[in-house]
Amino acid sequence: MYRVFLVDDEPSIREGLTTIINWEEYGFQVIGTAASGREAIERFDELRPDLTIIDIRMPGMTGLDVIEEVRQQHGNAHFLILSGYADFDYAKKAISFGVDGYLLKPVDEEEIISELQRISVVLKRERETHARHAGEDTAYREHQIEALLFDNQEGTGTIEEDTLGLKWPQYQIILLEIHASPDLQRGSALKRKLVEAFDQQQRGIVFSFHSGLGLLYKEAVISIGGARDLHNELSSLLEEWNIYMYVAAGQPVSSTVEIAKSYRQANAMLADRFLFSEERMMLWNDQVIGEKHINSIEGSESDGFEPDEAELADKLYYALDIRSHESVMRVLAEMQDRIVPYHRTEQAIKTAFSQIFSLAINKLAAANQQMQSILQEHSILITEVYHQHTLRDLQVMAAEHLNRLTQRMGGAVRIRC
């Protein structure tokens, strides 16, 4: 739909033009009107019309004055002028300004339809040309960004700021690790959606990286509120594909030479994504597992301490055997406190949790022969561990699963002291 702006000092003309034509039938939509040349100037940037139909002679500021001023900022703006027979000299001058045509008052319906059909062809051709050039430019800039990032891992990358239009006050790398089908992960549909929102709005440059899509961002995000807002925007843009994603940002930098540093920081944050529990983008300075766990890690490493998985499995077995949900929850909390600070990586944490669940359920099955079928059904918990996106998801899934198991086994039993 092409946007039309109607400018005339006579209310009857504005109303008549709005209603005389079924604009949508011809691919147009009236998005606003103005009663004077000054009002037209004030509203032009707000409305960004594809076509302005304007009276050539208005008090104060004429249509020619408006066209001349608008063209200083919007050289490709399209105008149809309205004029009476007495304004023919004005009309000739307007045509020399490069207007698309003129309509004589009173406006004839067939005449305006003919003009709209002609102009729609011009507008369509312009859009196709712009899209083609934008696509070529985007692909070129993306290639340069990728070369800069990955070459700069060796310190060799360079970039031409002027050539790429990258003379920005600051630069920030944002990475989206996307969990979806292999075809969709780096697929054109997701990428095209982001390009429309960022490249085409001159907010950044979208590129591909090994785990998904990246964004060289022009508007630095440094606050938790900003990280939450951008995460929400990205989620909204990609919601139709029902994907799960992690988003991480490196530190904003002031020169293109340092962009690779921002990339390395964002990539490093993604390595800790499993331990990040907030519903927002991770920032380069986020402390993922907290001071308490960091101190615990340092202490445990110096003592050579490793969590005793057999001991934790025994505790979980006893909690399940007495059908106590409260005891199960205490053991799960202890598992997190002892396993996470020591292992830290997603795979190691998941392996430890899975082994503990396996040991506990196998021991429970050996001691409760009559419950073999129930326990076999719930052994799926062991593999479900590896399907969880975050530690918090793992804890919630395990708690729900084990609670259902205690209920199937006969409900909660109070512990006698």
FENVEN-V418319 format. One record per residue. OMEGA is omega in whole degrees, 0 to 359 (999 if undefined). D_CENTER is the distance of its C-alpha to the mean C-alpha in Angstrom with 2 decimals. Layout:
omega d_center
OMEGA D_CENTER
OMEGA D_CENTER
//
This chain:
omega d_center
177 25.55
185 26.95
182 27.12
179 30.67
181 32.00
182 35.67
178 37.85
181 41.49
179 43.75
181 45.41
182 43.72
178 45.53
180 44.08
181 40.51
181 41.08
179 42.92
180 40.30
189 37.61
187 39.70
185 41.90
168 39.24
190 36.94
185 34.13
179 31.60
182 34.22
175 34.02
181 30.27
177 30.25
177 29.27
184 30.92
179 28.29
177 30.80
176 34.35
184 36.23
180 39.92
178 40.55
180 39.62
178 38.41
178 36.11
179 34.77
184 33.98
185 32.27
187 30.02
181 29.26
180 26.24
187 24.80
183 25.42
183 24.95
172 27.33
181 27.94
175 31.61
175 33.80
193 37.21
176 39.39
184 43.03
183 44.85
177 47.26
180 46.07
177 47.73
183 46.52
184 43.85
176 44.45
178 42.01
178 42.91
180 42.01
182 38.56
182 38.00
182 39.23
180 36.99
183 33.81
178 34.46
180 34.44
185 30.66
187 29.79
182 32.17
180 30.97
182 31.23
182 33.32
163 36.28
181 38.98
175 41.85
180 44.23
172 47.81
181 51.34
184 54.28
183 55.42
188 52.17
178 52.59
176 52.98
182 49.69
179 48.08
179 49.43
179 48.01
179 44.59
177 44.67
177 45.38
179 42.14
176 40.33
186 39.61
180 38.96
177 42.05
180 44.03
178 45.16
173 48.56
351 49.13
187 49.68
177 46.64
184 47.46
182 44.96
180 45.61
181 45.36
177 41.94
179 40.66
179 42.02
180 40.27
180 36.91
179 37.28
183 38.19
180 35.36
177 32.74
179 33.80
181 33.30
179 29.83
180 28.77
180 30.15
180 28.36
180 24.93
179 25.66
180 26.84
181 23.87
180 21.42
180 23.64
179 23.87
179 20.17
179 19.59
181 22.39
180 21.24
181 17.66
180 19.28
181 21.80
178 19.53
179 17.36
180 20.71
179 21.90
180 18.97
179 19.42
180 23.14
184 22.79
189 20.81
173 22.88
184 26.14
172 25.74
176 25.92
179 29.54
185 29.56
187 30.19
174 27.06
181 27.41
178 25.50
184 26.85
182 25.03
183 26.98
184 26.54
181 22.76
185 22.44
175 21.05
181 23.36
176 20.79
180 21.94
183 19.63
179 17.22
177 14.73
175 13.35
183 10.11
177 10.31
173 8.54
190 11.62
178 11.29
182 14.23
177 15.33
182 18.28
181 19.16
185 18.85
187 15.29
181 14.03
187 13.98
185 14.79
183 14.80
178 13.15
183 9.73
180 10.27
179 11.64
179 8.82
178 6.68
179 10.17
185 10.88
186 8.24
180 9.06
186 12.35
175 14.04
178 13.38
178 14.71
182 12.02
180 11.86
179 12.59
178 10.74
178 13.19
169 14.23
195 15.69
184 17.87
181 15.60
184 12.49
179 10.27
180 10.33
168 9.56
194 12.63
182 11.56
183 14.17
187 13.60
175 14.51
183 13.26
183 16.47
178 16.79
178 15.94
178 15.06
178 12.61
179 11.08
181 10.95
181 9.57
177 6.49
179 6.14
179 7.00
180 4.83
178 1.72
180 5.36
180 6.71
187 5.43
188 6.67
183 9.35
180 12.14
176 12.44
181 13.09
170 11.77
183 11.92
168 9.92
179 10.80
180 8.98
181 11.67
171 12.56
180 15.95
174 18.22
179 18.03
187 20.99
179 23.20
181 24.09
179 22.79
184 25.40
183 23.58
180 20.10
177 21.22
178 22.00
179 18.46
181 17.40
179 20.18
179 19.23
180 15.63
178 17.26
178 19.93
179 17.69
179 16.28
179 19.98
188 20.33
183 17.27
183 19.79
182 21.45
189 18.51
183 18.74
180 16.49
179 13.42
176 11.24
175 10.19
177 13.54
184 15.27
184 18.00
176 20.70
174 19.90
194 23.04
185 21.88
170 25.25
183 27.11
183 30.49
181 32.57
178 31.31
178 31.49
179 35.11
179 35.80
183 34.61
180 36.82
183 39.76
180 39.48
182 39.24
179 42.33
183 44.25
184 43.18
175 42.10
180 40.20
179 39.25
184 41.98
178 40.17
179 43.48
179 44.19
178 40.82
177 41.37
180 44.82
180 43.45
178 40.94
181 43.81
179 46.05
178 43.40
184 42.85
178 46.60
177 47.40
182 44.58
178 43.15
180 39.48
180 39.80
177 41.19
181 38.47
178 35.81
178 37.79
178 37.94
179 34.18
179 33.65
177 36.26
180 34.65
183 31.39
184 33.39
185 35.50
187 33.30
181 29.98
183 31.64
187 33.77
176 31.48
183 28.04
183 26.40
185 24.62
182 27.18
179 30.16
180 29.17
179 28.59
180 31.88
179 33.76
182 32.56
180 33.36
179 36.81
178 37.66
181 36.77
179 38.76
183 41.78
182 41.82
178 41.57
179 44.16
178 46.51
180 46.04
180 46.84
183 49.94
183 51.20
184 50.50
183 51.77
182 51.64
183 47.86
184 47.10
179 45.27
183 43.07
177 42.20
178 41.58
184 39.10
176 37.22
176 37.26
177 33.91
185 32.55
179 33.28
180 30.95
178 28.24
186 27.81
180 26.19
184 23.55
185 22.02
182 18.62
177 19.73
179 23.16
177 22.73
181 22.06
181 25.15
180 27.26
180 26.40
182 27.06
180 30.30
180 31.53
182 31.11
182 32.72
176 35.60
177 36.21
180 36.64
179 38.96
178 41.15
179 41.43
181 42.48
176 45.01
174 46.67
184 44.63
175 44.73
181 47.99
178 48.93
178 49.86
179 53.51
999 54.31
//
